Amino acid sequence: MAAKQKNQKAIEKVMGDFRLFAKNFIKITDNNGANVPFVLNPEQEHFMKEMEKYNIILKGRQIGFTTFSLAYMLYLALTNPDTNYLMMTHHNKVTQSLLRRLNKMYDMLPHKKYPNLFPKKKINNRDEIILIITVVFKLLLLVVQIVFQVIRFN
């Protein structure tokens, strides 16, 4: 019985901290094609410390912010019931590519080891994923094909 309580506390700790969740549950494909645990790099760690409610990221390529954003979106969806998440890209094919990556992250979660921890997919198509928690999480995708966009924050 004590081992079960210890395991439950460990799960609660991991589910309560994105860094631990990513390291223990998210798998990404490295440059050699191997699936490895997602450990935040220094740029991602810095962003986590400085992150606010609204963030604009001006970034170079290949530093992992897309992967970070997808993993963080999945984490938030799994730990915050009744929430919606939006991805905006410049082209429909890019959006669909990101959704495939998000699906892969979800599919690689340890569902068999923790059968009641992760929600099941209700809808999974090229435009959205709906997971059943106790309430519905819906990932909405919006394709924005505009050259300029004005963003206003209240």
Sequence and secondary structure as in RCSB ss.txt:
>XXXX:A:sequence
MAAKQKNQKAIEKVMGDFRLFAKNFIKITDNNGANVPFVLNPEQEHFMKEMEKYNIILKGRQIGFTTFSLAYMLY
LALTNPDTNYLMMTHHNKVTQSLLRRLNKMYDMLPHKKYPNLFPKKKINNRDEIILIITVVFKLLLLVVQIVFQV
IRFN
>XXXX:A:secstr
 HHHHHHHHHHHHHHT HHHHHHHH EEE TTS EEE    HHHHHHHHH  SS      TTSSHHHHHHHHHHH
HHHHSSS EEEEEESSHHHHHHHHHHHHHHHHTS TTTSTTTS EEEEESSSEEEEESSSEEEEEEEE   S   
    
